Amino acid sequence: MRNNLRSIFLALFFISLVVALGGGLFWGNLQFARSARTGVEFLALWKPAQTFALQGFSPYDVGNTLEVQRLVYGRVARAGERSFQFSMPLYVTLLFFPLASIRDFFIARALWLVLLQAAAAGLVFVSMHLSRWRASWLSLPLALLFALAWQPGALSMLDGNFILLQALFVFGAVRALENEADELAGALAALGLVYIRVTGLALLLLAVWMVASGRYRILSGFMMTLTVLVAVSFLVYPGWFSEFFFSGIIEWRSQLLPSTFRSLENWFPGLGIPIAQGLRAVAIVILFFEWQAARGKGTHWLFWTMSLTAILTPWFGMGFTPAWTAFSLPAVILVFSVMGQRWGLLGRLAAFLLGLGLLAGLWAAHLGGLDSIFLFAYPLVMTLLLYWVRWWATRPPRLWMDMLSQGR
């Protein structure tokens, strides 16, 4: 009887804590949403979804595009400016119905911010589990704070895009594989298709690993989830696919996103394209050998390889905004984890200093207009750190710093 009362009390306390924390986050986000002129990515999704949910008009209709442009620019977009054409699968709007049915933009955006903050926290926990990080009472809140405050994560929440949720789905699939929940992993991978230019290589790696490991239940979960989403979309709006296809082409052509090709051609006219092609070739060679090495290995090796894939994706030359770098947060958490596990107190101090360096450096680069840092320097530094992680994880401690950290 006493144990039952204790369990009930703990459950009520946990529920009350979650409600209080969620309410506090919502109130703070609502005040922020009303005072800050940000969230254009959320607006470009919310407005078409709301029009479809409340009025039955196609989310791909040009009227939605023009209205979003007027809200963002105060006028119709000019040549070279982003068109904000809705170009996502219809099932995204169906999943977005609860927020789309809210007429007040600021309330809807505040709720969306709460969801993105929860996704960032979930991504940290998933990454810690995959990297075997036994967080202390101090390192856990610091890791959570870093995930919310580092430039890509903060910018993705300010813009209101999907990338944190996409990262949670894709790396959550690896965590599900670790628990041998293959169908769940497939379902999460299907939900990670929204930002295919960011998640595509990671999902392709997952497919290669699935075939090599013979775990085809992943495919059944993937196909079942995708089939349900697409079928429901056709039932709700039969003509959505052709509109989605053509709107995707329009949005792709109208976007002038930063890329290695565009940046290098601006810096080195005539030579930039060959250099960017060489950089892409380097990324292809690295991932080819690492994907081969990951075949038949466990989920821990898959996590490292997927982290490397996320880091090197910008080198393939597709348009890539700084906010999308948040997809590589698990790679950063993995580096922090190995530092702490390998060197003890000295490692945790080094991880803290590295976190501060990333926090300050990426914010300084963004505020200084040096977004090319996210295309070149950041992937290079993180690639070197990931190889350092693997080197340290596969060798016994022999150096003086190892012995010093272990008190020898």
N, C-alpha and C positions, 0 to 999 in steps of 0.2 A: 504493500500500500504506500509506504513511504517512498519507494523508488518510483512508483507511478506518479505521485505528486511532484517529485523532483523533475521527472521528465516533462510533465505538463508545464511546470514553471519555466523550465529552460526553453521549451518550445514557445511559450507566450513571450518570454523575454526576447528571444531571437526575432520573432515576428514583429514585436514592438520596435526593436532596434532597426530592422529593415525598413519599416514604415516611416520611422522618424528620419532615418538617413535619406530615404527616397524623397520624403516631403521637403527636407531641407535642401536637397539638391535641386528639386523642381523649383522651389521658391527662388533660390539663388540664380538658377538658369533663366527663370522668367524675368527677373530684374535685369539680367545681362542682355537677354534677347530684346527687351524694350529699349535699351539704351545704346546698343551697338548695331551698326549697319553692316552686318555680316550675315552669312548663311545663304549665299546665292545658289550653291549646289542643292541645298535643301529646298529652296524656293522653286528651282527648276524641276524638281521631282514632285513637290507637294501640290503645286498649282495644277498641272495636268491630271494628277491622280484625283484631286478634289473635283475638278470639272467632270471627270469620268464617273466618280462615285455619286455626286449629287445631281448632276444634270444629264448624265448619260452620253456626253460628247466624247469622241475619240481623244485619248491623251496625246496622240500624234498629230492632232489638228494644228494647222498653222496659226490659228487664233490663239492657242495657248502659248506658242512660241513668241508671238508678237507681244502678248500681255506680259510675259516674263521679261522680255527685252525692255519694255517701257518701265517696268518696276525696277530693273537693275540700272539701266542707262538713262532713264527719263525720256527715251525716244527709241525708235527702231534701230537695231544694230547696224553699224556701217561695215563696209568691206574691211576685212582684217580683224574684226571683233568677233567674239564668240557669239554664236547664234542661239545657244541654249535650247536647241531642238531636243525634245524628249526622244531618246534613242535606246531605251531599255526594254527588255521583254515585258509583255503585258502582265505577267504574273508578279512582277515587282509592284505594280500599282495595286494588285489584289492583296498582297502582303501588307501594303501600305494603307489599306482601307481605314483602320482605326484612326490614324492621324489625319488622313484625307477628309474624314467626315467632320473634323473639327474646323469650324469656320474662322476662328481666331488664329492668325498665323503665328503670333508670339507664343500662345499656349502650346500649339502643335510643335513649334521649334524647341521650346523648353523641354517637352517630353522627349523629343528626339535627342536632345543633348544628354538627358539622363540615360537614355538607351546607349548612346555612344560611349559615355563614361563607364557604364557597366560593361560594355564590350571591351574597353581598354583594360579594365581590371580583370575581366575573364581571360583576356589574352596573356596578361602577366602570369596568372595562376597556371594556365595551360603550359606556358613556356617554362615556368619553374619546375613543373612536374616532368616535362620532357627532358630538361637539362639536369634533373636530379638535384635541384637546389633546395636544401633544407633551410629556408629563410628564418632568420632570427626576428625578434620583436622589433629590431631597428631596421634590418635590411628590407623587410616586406613593405613597410610604409614608404621607404625611400624608393623602392622599385615602382610602387604604384604612383608615387609623385612624379617620378621620371617619365613614366608612360603618359601621364596627363600633361606634363609641362614641356617635354622636348618638342622642338619645332614641328616635325611632321605630325605628331599626334595632336598637338594643340591646333595646328592649322586645319587638319582634317575635321576636327570638331567645330571650329569656327566656320568653315565652309559648309559643313553639314553633309559630307559625302559618306559613301558606304565603306570606305576602305578598312576601317577598324573591324567592322562586322565581317567583311570578306576575309581578313586575316584570321579572325576567330574561327570562322567556318573551316578554312583550309588547314590551319595548324590544329584545330580541334579534331579534324579527321585523323591526323597522326596520333593524337592522344587516344582517340577511340580505337585505333588499330593496336595501340599498346595494351588496351584492355580487351582485345580480341572481339570488339563490337564492330565487325566488318560492315554490316548493313548500315549501321549508323554512320560510319566513316564515309560510305558512298553517298548517303543522303546529305551530309554536310558538304561533301565535294560538289554535289549538284547545286547547292545554294551558293557556292563560291564562284559561279560562272558569270555573275553580274558584271564585274570589272575584269573581263577576260584578258585585256592587254596587260594587266598587272598580275593576275593569278594564273594565267594560261600555262606558263612554263612549269610552275609548281604542280599544277594539276596533271600536266603531261608526265612529269617525273613520277607522280603517284600512280599513273596508269602503267608506266614501265615497271615500277616496283611491284605492282599487283600481278602482272603477267609473270615476272621472274619468280615471285613467291608463290604463285598458284592460288592466291586468295581471291577467287572470283566472286565471292559474296559481296565484295566491295562494288562490283559492277551491277549486281542485282539491286543493291540499295540506291546506287546512282540512277539507274534507269527507271526504277519505280518512282522515285521522287520527281525526276524530270518529266516523266510521262504524266503524272498526276498534275503537275503545275501547268504543263502545256495543254493538256486536255481540258482542264478547267478554264484556261484562257480562251480556248476555241469555243467552249460552251457559252461563255459570257460575251465574247465579241469575236465572231467567226473570221472577220477580215483583218485581224490585228497583225498577222505575220508579214504580209506584204508591206503594210505601212511601217512596221518595225524595221524591215529590211532597208527600205528606201530612206527612212529617217536616219538610220545608222550611217548610211553612205554620206548623206548631207552633213551630219554632225562631224564625221571623220574628216571630210574635206574642209570644213569651216574652221576646225580647231587649229590654232597655231601654238601648240604646246611645245615646251622646251624639249629638245632631243639632242643626242650626241651629233647627229648629222647636221642639224641646223646650227648648233653652237660652233662646231668646228669649221663649218663652211663660212660662218661670219668672221671667225678669227683668222682663218687661212684660206682665202678665196682661191679656188682651183685645186687646193690640196686637202681641204677639209673632208670632202666625201671619201677619198681613198683612205684617209686616216681613220674615219669613223667605221668604214668597212673593215679595216684591219682590227680595230677594237672589237667589233662584233665577232670577227673570226677568232680572236683570242678567247672571248667568252664562250663561243661554241666549242672550241677545243677543250677548255677547262671542264665545262659541263659534260661533254661527251665522256671523258675519262672518269669523272666523278660519278656520273649516272651508272656507268658500267660497274664501278666499284661498289655502288650501293645495291646492285641487284643481288637478291638472296640474303642481304644483311638484315639485321633487326631494325626496329623502329627508332632506336637511338641514332643509328647511322643515317637512317632516312631523314630524321630531324635535322642533323647537321647538313646533309646534302640539300634539303629543301631550304634551309637558311641561306646557304651559299647561292642557290638559284634565285631566291628573292633579292639578294644583294646585287647579283649580276644582271638582272632583268633590264635595267636602264641601258646597258651597253649594247643591247640588241637594236637600238635606234628608234624605237617607237616613242611617240609623244609621252612624256612622263612628268607630271607635276610634282613639286616638292612634297605636297601632302601625301602622295602615294608612297613615299618612302616609309610611312608608318607600317606598311606591310612587312618590313624587315625588322620590326621590334623584337620578335623572338630571337633573331641572330644576336642582337645586343644583349638580351637577357642571358643567352648561352655563354657569351664571353664573360659577363659578370659572374656567372655561376662557376665556371672553371677557375677563374681567378681566386674566388673565395675558397673553393674546395682544394685547390692546389697549394696555395700559400698561406692559408689560415688568415690571421689578423692582417698581415702585410698584403695579402691578396684582396681582402675586403677594402682596405684603404686604397689600393691601386684601382679597384673597381669604382670606388667612390670618385676618385680623381678623374678617371676616364669618363664617368657619367657627367661630371661637371664640365669636362672639356667638350663633350658632344653637345651638351645643353647650350653652353655659351657659343661654341663655334658655329653650330647650325643656325642658331638665332641670329648671330652676327652676320652670317652669310646671307640669310634671307632679308634681313633689314637693310643690308648694304647692297641689295640687288644682285648678289652673286649666286643666283640659283644654279649655275653650272656646277657648283660644289656638290650638289646632290646627284649629278650625272657622272662626275669623274672622281673627285677626291674621296667622297664618302664611300662609294663602292670599292675603291682601291684599298683604303684603310681597313674597311671591314673584312675584305677578302683576306688580307694579310693576317688580321686578328683571328679569323676563323681557322686558317691553316695553323696558326700558332696554337689555337685551342686543341686542334687534333694532334699536333705534335706533343703537347704536354700531356694529353690524355692517354697517349700510347707509349709513354716511356716512364721508367721508375725514377723517383726523386734522387738526384745525385748532386745537384749544385748546392753551393753554400746557402743560397737564399731558401731553397727547399728545406734544408736541415734547420736553418735558423727559424723558419716559420713553424717547424714542428718541435722547437725547443731542444734541438740536439746540439 
